[in-house]
Amino acid sequence: MRQNDVIGAERRTSFCRLCASSCGVLLDIEDGRITRVLGDAHHPISGGYTCPKGRRGGDLVHGHDRLTSSMRRTATGTHEQISATQAVTEIAERLQAIVDRHGSEAVALYMGTQQNFSALTPVMARSWFRGTGSHKLFSTMTIDQSAKWVVAERMGSYLGGRQRFEDADVWLLAGTNPIVSANGGDGDGAVVHNPSVALRSAQARGLQLIVVDPRRTETAALADVHLSPRPGTDAVLFAGLLHVVLTENLHDLDFCRRYTADLSALTDAVSAVTPTVVQRICGVPADQVDHAARLFATARRGMATSGTGLCMGPHSNLAEHLVAALNVVCGRYLREGEQADDRSVLTRRVPARAEVDPPARAYEHGYQSRVGGVRAIRGELPSGILADEILEPGPDRVRALIVSGGNPAAALPDRKKTLRALRSLDLLVCVDPRMSSTARLADYVIAPTTMYERADHTAIMEPFFPQPFAQFTPALVSPPPGVVDDWRFFLDLATACGQPVKFAGRILDPAAPLTSEQLLAMTAERGRVDFADVVASPHGYAAGPSGAVVGAATAEAMRNRLVLMPDDVRAELHEALVESAAADDFPMRLTVRRIREAVNSTGTRVPGLVPGGTNPVAVHPDDLAALGIGDGQEVTVRSASGRLCAKARADRTLARGTASMTHCFDSTDIAGAHGVNVNALTSNAAGVQTINAMPTLTAVPVAIEPAKETR
């Protein structure tokens, strides 16, 4: 009974594909169904850890609302079953008719978070999209973290690699809560796996943890220093930290001399942002600002990393820029001759060099949208303008949208406008195992295999692993006969549209289709280990250090420098320093949060998984008392853009004047704005960032009041 707790069950090894952690799991399978999911104690990375949503993997595969066939919208607005083959044929015909009449720019692709946890789908989806000739590519990256791309375009990038969590003396986490989200930053390998154990172990060896978050989160509760700024004031806080570092000469002068162009401009720009100013604007005591800055700057090694809390808030491009500047001035990067941060196993190694890739500002030259003159960044248009790309009249407005592994009806700002846009499309196709808010509006819903029904490997997730590691899994349970691999849908669609498909450097022959295993092997051909060795390692393959070191700068890169304070960033800092008093109509700030039980909209509708199954608005109990609202009472939350109804929940982890709700909660009600999705309160008109059209999705001014009784 120690091998199997269920008599007759077969235990198989795999890895979870709900988030970047890719935790190792053990599946008990009986009669072709997953009866239990356990953590794999022999997994070199996760070490037996699983989260609540991961342990409910069987429900995600076999749940009552799982689609077992693709669906087609009827003339009456209902959906009926259709084979994937017939759906592809009809979709290709309708796409061709749209392109013939309106041109290729009338076709768009939206790539969601869940697409990225299947190694083959992003490659195949992009291959199909390239064949359309359209520029209308969107993803969830540009609705929650595009500020990181903006920083690289305006500051440049150091190519030697960043210091690592495993040997750091200090680490600063801003706007992220890895104890809950298993994500400590932007692919830096910081606190992703078994996060509570990882953090406590690091502190036991001497690491000092600094957390920046308006709420006393589960991660902030473990911090050595918790800075709790007023929501939306992160940029001013980081300017204040830089002020202390630079005025007290705590910066790495050698690194700055070698790799930066304008340290004096940064010093001048933050000269007035004293700890006293930070205290006035951010509400963080001046002595805490001093202490945190000195603690970070005087440590030997360690980084400041940020999550979506910064990227989704006001002044997000500036805040991310100043976080990067803090790392630069403190020299938190690997130098020539140090062991390179090489985590490639199945992927091709990119040599690290102690040089700078200078700012390119490609967004000033790329494809330009007719909506606000916004340009593409790294080949993508900002998702914040997708609704306008659909609704704004014009010859190249989007009329056909393919959604892969995403739920824009729940994720995009201005829920009313988003729903109106999706309903107005000539063709909406959604690849989703469930009837999400977006799928319910779709003309076709392609039912894909789920994670334990498909073969896969971890190549895409290698940047998130704390050490060089790879894992392969075969399909472990048989999918329903009516579903199809999502990568296969895009291959078949390209073929039906008469487009060649280039994959892993070669053109695929649709007459001789390859298996998932063959395609996965092709993607790993440039890896540093034999793919067969990974396949033969059921608990994953720990590759060990590659031995690569950071190389010297090339001759042509010797003069390249990072730009710390260009004129447009300085202007943004000036704007952030202009205090704006809370409006009487909207005196509180609503922040968004993640929960252990869901990844964005995935998991929110699994019965019994999310406590209560709802999305309450959390408020400090003293604020509730002042508003005359009881814990659990129905309330109305209003913003300048809309309103929603929810239950109030007392929460002492919040500061006074702050409220909090889970973002991207997928309500079952798409009829109007009165669901539990916070984007009923957001807008893509006010508070939008320049360059990337990023809306304000957290720190939203709101008012909370008792819901009016209806008779």
KAGIPE-V968563 format. One record per residue. N is the residue number from 1. PHI is phi in radians with two decimals (NA if undefined). Layout:
n=N phi=PHI
n=N phi=PHI
//
This chain:
n=1 phi=NA
n=2 phi=-1.30
n=3 phi=-1.26
n=4 phi=-2.32
n=5 phi=-1.44
n=6 phi=-1.92
n=7 phi=-1.07
n=8 phi=1.50
n=9 phi=-1.42
n=10 phi=-1.80
n=11 phi=-1.77
n=12 phi=-2.19
n=13 phi=-1.84
n=14 phi=-2.75
n=15 phi=-2.47
n=16 phi=-1.30
n=17 phi=-2.28
n=18 phi=-1.73
n=19 phi=-2.66
n=20 phi=-1.16
n=21 phi=-1.08
n=22 phi=0.92
n=23 phi=-1.07
n=24 phi=-1.22
n=25 phi=-2.35
n=26 phi=-2.00
n=27 phi=-1.93
n=28 phi=-1.60
n=29 phi=-2.11
n=30 phi=-2.39
n=31 phi=0.93
n=32 phi=1.35
n=33 phi=-2.14
n=34 phi=-1.38
n=35 phi=-1.71
n=36 phi=-2.79
n=37 phi=-2.12
n=38 phi=-2.14
n=39 phi=-1.28
n=40 phi=-1.57
n=41 phi=-1.15
n=42 phi=-1.61
n=43 phi=-1.29
n=44 phi=-1.13
n=45 phi=-1.80
n=46 phi=-1.51
n=47 phi=1.01
n=48 phi=1.72
n=49 phi=-1.32
n=50 phi=-2.48
n=51 phi=-1.76
n=52 phi=-1.01
n=53 phi=-1.22
n=54 phi=-1.13
n=55 phi=-1.23
n=56 phi=-1.71
n=57 phi=-1.00
n=58 phi=-1.10
n=59 phi=-1.20
n=60 phi=-1.19
n=61 phi=-1.46
n=62 phi=-1.92
n=63 phi=-0.97
n=64 phi=-1.09
n=65 phi=-1.68
n=66 phi=-1.16
n=67 phi=-1.31
n=68 phi=-1.91
n=69 phi=-2.71
n=70 phi=-1.18
n=71 phi=-2.26
n=72 phi=-2.28
n=73 phi=-1.26
n=74 phi=-1.66
n=75 phi=-1.12
n=76 phi=-1.55
n=77 phi=1.63
n=78 phi=-1.51
n=79 phi=-2.04
n=80 phi=-2.21
n=81 phi=-1.20
n=82 phi=-2.62
n=83 phi=-1.22
n=84 phi=-1.06
n=85 phi=-1.09
n=86 phi=-1.17
n=87 phi=-1.07
n=88 phi=-1.05
n=89 phi=-1.04
n=90 phi=-1.21
n=91 phi=-1.11
n=92 phi=-1.07
n=93 phi=-1.13
n=94 phi=-1.24
n=95 phi=-1.08
n=96 phi=-1.10
n=97 phi=-1.11
n=98 phi=-1.17
n=99 phi=-1.14
n=100 phi=-1.05
n=101 phi=-1.54
n=102 phi=-2.10
n=103 phi=1.65
n=104 phi=-1.19
n=105 phi=-1.21
n=106 phi=-1.38
n=107 phi=-1.89
n=108 phi=-2.35
n=109 phi=-2.18
n=110 phi=-2.01
n=111 phi=-1.81
n=112 phi=-1.63
n=113 phi=-1.02
n=114 phi=-1.15
n=115 phi=-1.03
n=116 phi=-1.30
n=117 phi=-1.72
n=118 phi=-2.18
n=119 phi=-1.10
n=120 phi=-1.58
n=121 phi=-1.12
n=122 phi=-1.02
n=123 phi=-1.15
n=124 phi=-1.26
n=125 phi=-1.11
n=126 phi=-1.15
n=127 phi=-1.11
n=128 phi=-1.05
n=129 phi=-1.13
n=130 phi=-0.99
n=131 phi=-1.18
n=132 phi=-1.30
n=133 phi=1.43
n=134 phi=-1.47
n=135 phi=-1.80
n=136 phi=-1.51
n=137 phi=-1.85
n=138 phi=-2.32
n=139 phi=-2.67
n=140 phi=-1.19
n=141 phi=-0.99
n=142 phi=-1.53
n=143 phi=-1.98
n=144 phi=-2.50
n=145 phi=-2.51
n=146 phi=-1.17
n=147 phi=-1.02
n=148 phi=-1.14
n=149 phi=-1.17
n=150 phi=-1.07
n=151 phi=-1.04
n=152 phi=-1.08
n=153 phi=-1.28
n=154 phi=-1.66
n=155 phi=-1.72
n=156 phi=1.70
n=157 phi=-2.40
n=158 phi=-1.53
n=159 phi=-1.72
n=160 phi=-1.48
n=161 phi=1.74
n=162 phi=-1.80
n=163 phi=-1.13
n=164 phi=-1.95
n=165 phi=-1.11
n=166 phi=-1.11
n=167 phi=-2.16
n=168 phi=-1.51
n=169 phi=-1.69
n=170 phi=-2.54
n=171 phi=-2.55
n=172 phi=-1.98
n=173 phi=-1.93
n=174 phi=-2.13
n=175 phi=1.13
n=176 phi=-2.55
n=177 phi=-2.35
n=178 phi=-1.08
n=179 phi=-1.03
n=180 phi=-1.72
n=181 phi=-1.65
n=182 phi=0.95
n=183 phi=-2.57
n=184 phi=-1.78
n=185 phi=2.85
n=186 phi=-1.82
n=187 phi=1.27
n=188 phi=-1.81
n=189 phi=1.30
n=190 phi=-1.67
n=191 phi=0.92
n=192 phi=-1.81
n=193 phi=-1.84
n=194 phi=0.75
n=195 phi=-1.08
n=196 phi=-1.10
n=197 phi=-1.13
n=198 phi=-1.08
n=199 phi=-1.17
n=200 phi=-1.12
n=201 phi=-1.14
n=202 phi=-1.12
n=203 phi=-1.18
n=204 phi=-1.14
n=205 phi=-1.53
n=206 phi=2.04
n=207 phi=-1.16
n=208 phi=-1.72
n=209 phi=-1.84
n=210 phi=-1.96
n=211 phi=-2.11
n=212 phi=-1.92
n=213 phi=-2.88
n=214 phi=-1.11
n=215 phi=-1.88
n=216 phi=-1.38
n=217 phi=-1.23
n=218 phi=-1.07
n=219 phi=-1.32
n=220 phi=-1.06
n=221 phi=-1.13
n=222 phi=-1.64
n=223 phi=-1.24
n=224 phi=-1.30
n=225 phi=-2.38
n=226 phi=-2.02
n=227 phi=-1.71
n=228 phi=-2.04
n=229 phi=-1.35
n=230 phi=-1.03
n=231 phi=-0.93
n=232 phi=1.56
n=233 phi=-1.95
n=234 phi=-1.01
n=235 phi=-1.06
n=236 phi=-1.15
n=237 phi=-1.04
n=238 phi=-1.24
n=239 phi=-1.10
n=240 phi=-1.17
n=241 phi=-1.09
n=242 phi=-1.12
n=243 phi=-0.99
n=244 phi=-1.12
n=245 phi=-1.04
n=246 phi=-1.38
n=247 phi=-1.26
n=248 phi=-1.67
n=249 phi=0.96
n=250 phi=-1.64
n=251 phi=-1.41
n=252 phi=-1.53
n=253 phi=-1.12
n=254 phi=-1.10
n=255 phi=-1.12
n=256 phi=-1.15
n=257 phi=-1.10
n=258 phi=-1.39
n=259 phi=-2.13
n=260 phi=-2.07
n=261 phi=-1.77
n=262 phi=-2.55
n=263 phi=-1.01
n=264 phi=-1.12
n=265 phi=-1.15
n=266 phi=-1.13
n=267 phi=-1.02
n=268 phi=-1.16
n=269 phi=-1.12
n=270 phi=-1.72
n=271 phi=-1.07
n=272 phi=-1.56
n=273 phi=-1.58
n=274 phi=-1.30
n=275 phi=-0.98
n=276 phi=-1.15
n=277 phi=-1.13
n=278 phi=-1.04
n=279 phi=-1.06
n=280 phi=-1.19
n=281 phi=-1.51
n=282 phi=-1.68
n=283 phi=1.42
n=284 phi=-1.61
n=285 phi=-0.94
n=286 phi=-1.01
n=287 phi=-1.18
n=288 phi=-1.20
n=289 phi=-1.09
n=290 phi=-1.00
n=291 phi=-1.10
n=292 phi=-1.13
n=293 phi=-1.10
n=294 phi=-1.18
n=295 phi=-1.06
n=296 phi=-1.20
n=297 phi=-1.28
n=298 phi=-1.55
n=299 phi=-1.21
n=300 phi=-1.31
n=301 phi=-2.51
n=302 phi=2.51
n=303 phi=-2.16
n=304 phi=-1.86
n=305 phi=-2.20
n=306 phi=-2.31
n=307 phi=-2.08
n=308 phi=-1.21
n=309 phi=-1.02
n=310 phi=-1.38
n=311 phi=-1.24
n=312 phi=-1.75
n=313 phi=-1.76
n=314 phi=-1.09
n=315 phi=0.97
n=316 phi=-1.15
n=317 phi=-1.10
n=318 phi=-1.17
n=319 phi=-1.03
n=320 phi=-1.13
n=321 phi=-1.08
n=322 phi=-1.27
n=323 phi=-1.08
n=324 phi=-1.09
n=325 phi=-1.11
n=326 phi=-1.08
n=327 phi=-1.13
n=328 phi=-1.17
n=329 phi=-1.15
n=330 phi=-1.58
n=331 phi=1.12
n=332 phi=-1.52
n=333 phi=-2.36
n=334 phi=-1.37
n=335 phi=-1.87
n=336 phi=-0.93
n=337 phi=1.62
n=338 phi=-1.30
n=339 phi=-1.07
n=340 phi=-1.26
n=341 phi=-1.45
n=342 phi=-1.83
n=343 phi=-1.81
n=344 phi=-1.29
n=345 phi=-2.25
n=346 phi=-1.56
n=347 phi=-1.71
n=348 phi=-1.28
n=349 phi=-1.30
n=350 phi=-1.79
n=351 phi=-1.02
n=352 phi=-1.53
n=353 phi=-2.34
n=354 phi=-1.39
n=355 phi=-2.62
n=356 phi=-1.95
n=357 phi=-1.57
n=358 phi=-1.21
n=359 phi=-1.07
n=360 phi=-1.88
n=361 phi=0.82
n=362 phi=-1.09
n=363 phi=-1.17
n=364 phi=-1.50
n=365 phi=-2.26
n=366 phi=-1.31
n=367 phi=-0.99
n=368 phi=-1.87
n=369 phi=-1.30
n=370 phi=-1.35
n=371 phi=-1.59
n=372 phi=1.21
n=373 phi=1.18
n=374 phi=-1.23
n=375 phi=-1.86
n=376 phi=-1.20
n=377 phi=-2.11
n=378 phi=0.91
n=379 phi=1.43
n=380 phi=-2.11
n=381 phi=-1.53
n=382 phi=-1.15
n=383 phi=-1.14
n=384 phi=-1.10
n=385 phi=-1.84
n=386 phi=-1.05
n=387 phi=-1.05
n=388 phi=-1.23
n=389 phi=-1.07
n=390 phi=-1.45
n=391 phi=-1.56
n=392 phi=-1.20
n=393 phi=-1.04
n=394 phi=2.82
n=395 phi=-1.18
n=396 phi=-2.03
n=397 phi=-1.16
n=398 phi=-1.22
n=399 phi=-2.05
n=400 phi=-2.29
n=401 phi=-2.28
n=402 phi=-1.82
n=403 phi=-1.94
n=404 phi=-1.98
n=405 phi=1.13
n=406 phi=-2.42
n=407 phi=-2.54
n=408 phi=-1.05
n=409 phi=-1.06
n=410 phi=-1.72
n=411 phi=-1.69
n=412 phi=-1.50
n=413 phi=-1.23
n=414 phi=0.93
n=415 phi=-1.00
n=416 phi=-1.05
n=417 phi=-1.14
n=418 phi=-1.05
n=419 phi=-1.12
n=420 phi=-1.11
n=421 phi=-1.14
n=422 phi=-1.11
n=423 phi=-1.22
n=424 phi=-1.49
n=425 phi=-1.13
n=426 phi=-1.27
n=427 phi=-2.63
n=428 phi=-2.20
n=429 phi=-2.11
n=430 phi=-2.21
n=431 phi=-1.68
n=432 phi=-2.78
n=433 phi=-1.33
n=434 phi=-2.41
n=435 phi=-1.46
n=436 phi=-1.19
n=437 phi=-0.99
n=438 phi=-1.25
n=439 phi=-1.06
n=440 phi=-1.12
n=441 phi=-1.61
n=442 phi=-1.37
n=443 phi=-1.33
n=444 phi=-2.39
n=445 phi=-2.08
n=446 phi=-1.54
n=447 phi=-1.50
n=448 phi=-1.66
n=449 phi=-1.14
n=450 phi=-1.81
n=451 phi=-1.05
n=452 phi=-1.59
n=453 phi=-1.80
n=454 phi=-2.35
n=455 phi=-1.30
n=456 phi=-2.84
n=457 phi=-2.51
n=458 phi=-1.76
n=459 phi=-0.96
n=460 phi=-1.13
n=461 phi=-1.60
n=462 phi=-0.98
n=463 phi=-1.10
n=464 phi=-1.57
n=465 phi=-1.44
n=466 phi=-1.34
n=467 phi=-2.65
n=468 phi=-1.08
n=469 phi=-2.68
n=470 phi=-2.57
n=471 phi=-2.57
n=472 phi=-2.07
n=473 phi=-2.37
n=474 phi=-1.40
n=475 phi=-1.19
n=476 phi=-1.92
n=477 phi=-2.29
n=478 phi=-1.39
n=479 phi=-1.34
n=480 phi=-0.99
n=481 phi=-1.12
n=482 phi=-1.61
n=483 phi=-1.81
n=484 phi=-2.47
n=485 phi=-1.02
n=486 phi=-1.13
n=487 phi=-1.10
n=488 phi=-1.16
n=489 phi=-1.02
n=490 phi=-1.22
n=491 phi=-1.12
n=492 phi=-1.16
n=493 phi=-1.14
n=494 phi=-1.07
n=495 phi=-1.09
n=496 phi=-1.14
n=497 phi=-1.51
n=498 phi=1.33
n=499 phi=-1.77
n=500 phi=-1.23
n=501 phi=-2.02
n=502 phi=-1.67
n=503 phi=-2.45
n=504 phi=0.90
n=505 phi=1.47
n=506 phi=-2.47
n=507 phi=-1.51
n=508 phi=-1.35
n=509 phi=-1.70
n=510 phi=-1.12
n=511 phi=-1.37
n=512 phi=-2.28
n=513 phi=-1.09
n=514 phi=-1.66
n=515 phi=-1.45
n=516 phi=-1.01
n=517 phi=-1.07
n=518 phi=-1.17
n=519 phi=-1.17
n=520 phi=-1.08
n=521 phi=-1.11
n=522 phi=-1.11
n=523 phi=-1.20
n=524 phi=-1.74
n=525 phi=-1.12
n=526 phi=-1.70
n=527 phi=-1.23
n=528 phi=-1.61
n=529 phi=-2.18
n=530 phi=-1.26
n=531 phi=-1.02
n=532 phi=-1.08
n=533 phi=-1.19
n=534 phi=-1.20
n=535 phi=-1.04
n=536 phi=-1.43
n=537 phi=-2.00
n=538 phi=-1.10
n=539 phi=-1.64
n=540 phi=1.77
n=541 phi=-2.05
n=542 phi=-1.52
n=543 phi=-1.40
n=544 phi=1.37
n=545 phi=-1.03
n=546 phi=-1.40
n=547 phi=1.51
n=548 phi=-1.22
n=549 phi=-2.13
n=550 phi=-1.25
n=551 phi=-1.50
n=552 phi=-1.27
n=553 phi=-1.16
n=554 phi=-1.25
n=555 phi=-1.05
n=556 phi=-1.28
n=557 phi=-1.74
n=558 phi=-1.05
n=559 phi=-1.65
n=560 phi=-1.19
n=561 phi=-2.41
n=562 phi=-1.37
n=563 phi=-1.83
n=564 phi=-1.48
n=565 phi=-2.50
n=566 phi=-1.17
n=567 phi=-1.06
n=568 phi=-1.23
n=569 phi=-1.20
n=570 phi=-1.05
n=571 phi=-1.10
n=572 phi=-1.16
n=573 phi=-1.14
n=574 phi=-1.03
n=575 phi=-1.13
n=576 phi=-1.16
n=577 phi=-1.43
n=578 phi=-1.43
n=579 phi=-1.19
n=580 phi=-2.11
n=581 phi=-1.21
n=582 phi=-1.10
n=583 phi=-1.20
n=584 phi=-1.05
n=585 phi=-1.23
n=586 phi=-2.36
n=587 phi=-1.41
n=588 phi=-1.88
n=589 phi=-2.06
n=590 phi=-1.65
n=591 phi=-1.80
n=592 phi=-1.84
n=593 phi=-2.44
n=594 phi=-1.80
n=595 phi=-2.22
n=596 phi=-1.11
n=597 phi=-1.50
n=598 phi=-2.59
n=599 phi=-2.03
n=600 phi=0.94
n=601 phi=-1.57
n=602 phi=-1.35
n=603 phi=1.79
n=604 phi=-1.21
n=605 phi=-1.97
n=606 phi=-1.32
n=607 phi=-0.97
n=608 phi=1.40
n=609 phi=-1.45
n=610 phi=-1.38
n=611 phi=-0.95
n=612 phi=1.39
n=613 phi=1.21
n=614 phi=-2.20
n=615 phi=-2.15
n=616 phi=-1.26
n=617 phi=-1.74
n=618 phi=-1.51
n=619 phi=-2.50
n=620 phi=-1.05
n=621 phi=-1.01
n=622 phi=-1.18
n=623 phi=-1.17
n=624 phi=-1.05
n=625 phi=-1.09
n=626 phi=-1.14
n=627 phi=-1.53
n=628 phi=1.22
n=629 phi=-2.03
n=630 phi=-1.61
n=631 phi=-1.06
n=632 phi=1.58
n=633 phi=-1.36
n=634 phi=-1.22
n=635 phi=-2.31
n=636 phi=-1.93
n=637 phi=-1.88
n=638 phi=-2.03
n=639 phi=-2.31
n=640 phi=-1.18
n=641 phi=-1.85
n=642 phi=3.03
n=643 phi=-2.65
n=644 phi=-2.59
n=645 phi=-1.97
n=646 phi=-2.71
n=647 phi=-1.64
n=648 phi=-1.37
n=649 phi=-2.34
n=650 phi=-1.21
n=651 phi=-2.59
n=652 phi=-1.37
n=653 phi=-1.33
n=654 phi=-1.63
n=655 phi=-1.34
n=656 phi=-1.02
n=657 phi=1.52
n=658 phi=-2.06
n=659 phi=-2.10
n=660 phi=-2.63
n=661 phi=-2.45
n=662 phi=-1.29
n=663 phi=-1.42
n=664 phi=1.05
n=665 phi=-1.17
n=666 phi=-1.57
n=667 phi=-1.26
n=668 phi=-1.39
n=669 phi=-1.79
n=670 phi=-1.95
n=671 phi=-1.29
n=672 phi=-2.79
n=673 phi=-1.68
n=674 phi=-1.75
n=675 phi=-1.67
n=676 phi=-1.96
n=677 phi=-1.63
n=678 phi=-1.12
n=679 phi=-1.26
n=680 phi=-1.15
n=681 phi=-1.84
n=682 phi=-1.84
n=683 phi=-2.58
n=684 phi=-1.84
n=685 phi=-1.97
n=686 phi=-1.67
n=687 phi=1.18
n=688 phi=-1.54
n=689 phi=-1.27
n=690 phi=-1.27
n=691 phi=1.32
n=692 phi=-1.94
n=693 phi=0.86
n=694 phi=-1.39
n=695 phi=-1.36
n=696 phi=-1.46
n=697 phi=-1.95
n=698 phi=-2.49
n=699 phi=1.08
n=700 phi=-1.48
n=701 phi=-1.12
n=702 phi=-2.46
n=703 phi=-2.15
n=704 phi=-2.15
n=705 phi=-2.57
n=706 phi=-1.02
n=707 phi=-1.17
n=708 phi=-1.26
n=709 phi=-1.25
n=710 phi=-1.98
n=711 phi=-2.02
//
